[in-house]
Amino acid sequence: MTAPEPTSGVPVWARKRKKQGNPLVGWVLVPLALLGALTAGLAIQAKSFTAAGARLDGWIATAQARVEQVVKPAAKAKAAVSAPQAVAAPIGPAALPATPIPAEAAPVVAQSGGKGG
């Protein structure tokens, strides 16, 4: 009979696990595996990898057309507003009003007593 392994006194659920691998690998491999499974399923259904690829290309072209319908008008609207048109008045002393603001219309600014409070 062999002796049992010594225990550290820490419960199993509280022990540190071994460090996992790079999470980027999971973020890349999982979508690629799903894409491969989708392609294989379509190839089985169409009985041809060429037909499955053509079907996927059609889906991608449809998605690209929909994105372009949304992005192109937004890009044209953004390009229509240029920097000189966006600034209506110059900034500086020339932009200040010539007449002084009456005291009752001026904003009230609170002043502190000096010790921050």
C-alpha positions, 0 to 999 in steps of 0.5 A: 500500500502506498502512502497518500500524497501530502496535502497543503491544507488549502481546499481544492476550489481555492487552489491556484490553477495552472496558467492558461495559454494565450487568450488571443489564440482562442479568439482566432481559432474559435471563429476559424473553426466555426467558419470551417464547420459552416463551410463543411456543412454547406459543402455537404449540403451542396455536394461541392466545396465550390458551390459552398464557397460561392454561397459564402461569397454571396453572403459576404457581398450582400453584407458588404453592400448593406454596410456601404449603403450606411457608410457612404452617406455618412462619409459624404455628410462628414466630408460636406462639413469642412473645418472653415465652414464649421467655425462661424466666428473668430475666436479671440478679442474680436469675437467679444461683444462691443457693449458690456454685459449688465451686472444683473445678466452676468453669471454669479461665481461663488468664491471660496473662503480660502481653505478649500471649502 
